Amino acid sequence: MIYPPLPNIPWEERPAGNSDVVWRYSANPIIPRDLIPSANSIFNSAVVPFQGKFAGVFRCDNKKREMNLNRGFSDNGIDWELENDPIEWQSDDLEISRFQYRYDPRVVWIEDRYYVTWCNGYHGPTIGIGYTFDFEEFIFLENALLPFNRNGVLFPRRINGEYVILSRPSDNGHTPFGDIYLSRSPDLIHWGKHRFVMGVKDGWQSTKIGAGPVPIETDEGWLMIYHGVLTSCNGFVYSFGAALLDLEQPWKVIARSGPYLLSPQTYYENVGDVPNVAFPCAALYDPDTGRMAIYYGGADTVTALAFARIDELIDFVKTTSEL
C-alpha cells in the first residue's frame, strides 16, 4: 500500500550518545493522567493523521474507575485536547450496545473511513469494531470474536480480498497466558479462517504477548510492533518488541526480535496504577523520511511517545531474530 507523506510527524532526534533503536521523547509523558477533569488515568491510546493534523481515541479511566474511550485532537501530535465525556457509540442493536467497559483502542484508516477496535465488555472481554468518518459520529458495528479476547488490531488494507485482524485469546481476568492469532473476514462482521501467528518465548515475552499498533506494510513484510510480558517476583512487566510478517500470508513470521525495543525503566513507566508497563497502541510513519512515532501507555496511567527510524527497526528485527 502507499502511505501518504506525513511531514508534520512528531519527532525528536536520538539523544547524543544513545544507540537505542527506539528512544523516548524527552518531555514524556505527553498526556498526564488528569488532562481532563473526569479522568483518573489516560493511557493505551490510538492516534492517526487527520485533516493535516492528528486525531485519536484514548483510553480514559474515570474517577469511578470505569474504563471508556474518549476522542481527542492535536495540531502536532504532542499537545492534545481531549473531550471530557466519552464517545457515544451509535448502534441499533441493544443486545451489544449496552455499556460494560471499553479499553485499549486502536484506530486504522481502511479504504474510506477510520475503523476503531477495542476491548469491549460483552459477558467478558471481546473485541468491538466500529467506525467513524469524521471523529464526530461513531458507529458500533459488532463484536468480532467470542469472549474471551483482547488486543484486536486490524491490518490497514484487505489481504487477498479479506479484512484481517490480530487478536490474543485470553480469559476473564489478568490473563497469565496469551499468544497472537489471526482471523479473516469478508465484511468485518463474520470472522473465521483463524491461524496461529506466534507464541511466547523466554525472557521479556515469556508470559504472554499481544499485537500493538496497526502493522506497517514494508518491502520486507508487515512490521508488527507487539508487547511482551514476563512475570517477575513483583508481578507482570510489559515491554515491546517487533516482528516481520509475510505480506500475503501474515500468519507466517519472517523474523522476530530477540531483545526488547523498549522496557519500563523510567518513573512514568514504573510508577502508576499498574507498575512496570510500556504498552504500545499506535505508530505514525512518514515514508519520505522513514521516521516513526510510537505512542504507548506508561504504568496504565499516562501516555508517552517514542521515536524510531523504520529502516533501523527492520534491520534490528532481522539481525536479532529468534524464531
N, C-alpha and C positions, 0 to 999 in steps of 0.2 A: 504494500500500500504506500501511497505518497503522503508524507507528513508535511503539512504546511510550515513555512518558516515561523519561528517564534522569537523574533529579535528582542522582545522585552522579557524573556525568561528571567526569573530571579537568579542572580549569580553573584558569587564571591570567589575570587581566585584561591587556590590552595595556599595555605599559610607557608611562609618560608620555613624550610627545614622539615616539612611534613611530607611523608611519602605515601600516605594512605590513598587508596583508590577512591574511597568515599570520605569526604571531610565535612564537618559540621559548620553551619553558619555561626559566625562569631557572636551574633546578637540573639541566639536562641534563649528561651523559646519564643517563637514569633506570635503565638497566641497563648496568653495566660489562662489559668483556669477560670477567672472571673471577668472575662472580657464583656460579658452581658450579665445583667442583674440576676437572671434566673439560674445561672449555671453554678454547679458545684465543680465541674471539670469539662474541658473541651479538648478532645484528642481523637486519634484514629479517624482521620478525616480525609475527604477526597476533593481534589482541585483539578479544574480543567481550564484551558483558554476559552474566553467567551467575549465576543464582540470587541476584540482588540485589547481586552483586559482579562480578568480572571473571575471565575465563579466557583462555588463549591458547595458540597453537602457535608455537614460537620456533625460528629457525634457530640451531643451536649447532654450530659447527665445533670438533671436539675437538683434543686435542694431537697426534694423529696426522694432523690436518688432513683428517679425514673430515667430510663435510657431512651433517648429520642434523637431525631435528626432535624437540624436547623440549616437554613440556607445562608450563604454569605457571599460578599463581593469584595474585590480588591483591584486597585489600579496597577499594582506592581507585584502581586503575588506574595507580598511580605506583610503589608499593613492591611488588616482585614476589618470589615464591618459585618457583623452577624445580626440576623434577626433574633429578637429576644424570644419570640414564640416559635414553636416547632412548625415544620412543614405540615400543611393539611392535605393529606392524600385523598384524591377523589376515587371512589370505587362504587360500582353498582351492586357489589356482592357483599352483603352484610356478614356473611359467614367468615370471610377472610379479612374484612376491613376493620374489625374490632381491634383496638389497640391493646397490646400486651407489653411489648417493648420493641425498640428498633435501635440497632447499633452497628458500628464498623462499616460505614458505607464505602462503595466505590462508584465512580462515575466514568462513563465512556461514551464518546460520540460514535454512533454507528449509522451510516447512511444519511439520515435526515433528522436525527434527534439525539438527545442525551439520555442514555439509559442509566438508571441507578440500581445497584444491587446492595443489599444489606442483610444483616442477620435479623430475621423477623420472628417475633413470638407468635407461634400458632400451635398450641399444645406442645410447646418445646421449641427450641431454636431451629429455624429453617431459613431458606434464602428467598427473600422478597425481591421481586423485579417490578420496576415502574419506569416511567419516562417523563421527560419534560422537553418542551421546545425552547422555553424562554426563562426558566428558573422562576417563573411566576406561578404557573399552573402545573401540578404534579399529578400524574395518573398512575394508580396502582394496577398492575396487570394481574399478577398471580404469584403464588409461591412455587418456586421452581422444583423443589425436591421435598420429599418427606422429611419430617424431623427424624433424626437429629443431624443438623448440618450447619456448617459455618464457612466463612471465607469464600463466598461466591464471587468470582471475578470473571467477567465476560471478556472474550477477545474482541479487538476493535474492528473486526470485519468477519463476514461469513467465510468459512473454510469449506471448500467443495460444496457450496450452496447451503451450508448449515451454520446456525449460530452455535457457538461453543462456549462452555462455561467450566471453570475450575472450581473445585469445592473440597471441603475436608469433612467427611462424615465423622460425627462425634457422639457425644451423649448429652444429657440434660444438665450437666454441672460443669465444674472446672476440669475439662477433659484431660486425663493424663495419658492420652494417646492421640494419634492422628496422622494420616498420610494424605497426599494430594491425589485427587481423582479428576476425571474429565467426563463431561456429558455433552450430548449434541441434541439440537432441536431444529425443526423446520420453521417454527413460528414463535419461539420464546414462551410457549405455553406447555407443550408436550416434550418431555425430555427423556432420552434413552441413549443407547449405544455407549454405556458407561465403560470407561477404561481407567486402569491404574496408571498414574504418571510416575510418582516416586514416593519413597517412604523415608523413615527416619534413618539416621546414621549415628555413629559415635560422636561424643563431644557436644558442641553447642546446639546440635539438632537431634539429640538422642531421645527426647520425649515425644515431641510432635512437631509437625511442620504445616504451613498453610500459605497459599498464594497471597501476594501483597498487592502492589499496583497492577494496573492493566498491562499485560505483556506488550512489549515494543517489538515490531517487526524489523529485522535486520537481515543483511545478506547471509549472516552466519546462523540464522534461526530466530525464533521468538525469544527475546530476552525477558525472562521471568525473575523478578525480584521476589523473594519469599522470606517469611520469618521461620526461625527455628527455635526450639525451646529445649533447654536442659533442666533437669531437676537437681537443684543444689540442696545443701543442708538447710538453706534458708528459703526454700521454695523455688518456683519457676523463674528462669532467666530467659528473656526474649531478645534474640539478636536477629540480624538478617544477612542473607547471602543472595546468590543469584544462580540461575541455570539457563542453558540454551535448549530450546525445544524444536523439534523438526517442524518446518513451515507447513507441510501438508498433512502430517500425522503428529500433531502436537502432544500426544501422549508418549512419544518417543523422546527420551532425553539424550541430547548430543553431548553435553558437558555440564558439570555441576561443581561449583567452587568448593574446595576443601575447607579453607579458613572462612570465617565470617567476614563480611564487609564492614559491619558496624555493630558493636555490642554496647549495652548500657554501662557507661563509665563516668558520666557527668552527673552533677547534682540533680538536674531536672529529669534524668533518666533513672536514677537510683532512688530518689525520694519522692513519694507521692502516694496516691491511694493504693496503687499496686506497685511495689518497688521493683526495680531491675527490669524495665520494659523499654525496648525500642521496637516499635511496631509500624512498619511501612504500609501506607494505604494508597499513595498516589505518586506519580512521577511525570514531570513535564520534560519534553525533549525538543530541542531545536536542531533540525537536520543540517542547517548551514554551518553551525559551529561545533556540533557534537556535544553540546552542553546538556546536562541533565540536572534537574532539581527534584529531590525526593522529599516528600512530606511524610512525617512519621510521628506517632504518639509517644510521649515520654511519660513513663510511670503511670499510665492510664489517667493522666491529669492534665497535661499540656500538649500543644502541637509544636513540633520542631521541624527544622529544614536542614537538609544536607545536599551536597553537590558531588557531581562526578562528570567525567568525560566518557562518552559511550564506548569509544574505541579502547580506552584503558580498562573499562569494566569488562568488556567482552574478552580482552586479552587475559585479564585476571581469571575469569571463569575457565578459559581454555587451558591456561598454563598450570592452574592449581587443581584441575578437575579430578574428582574421585567419584566414579560411577558405582 
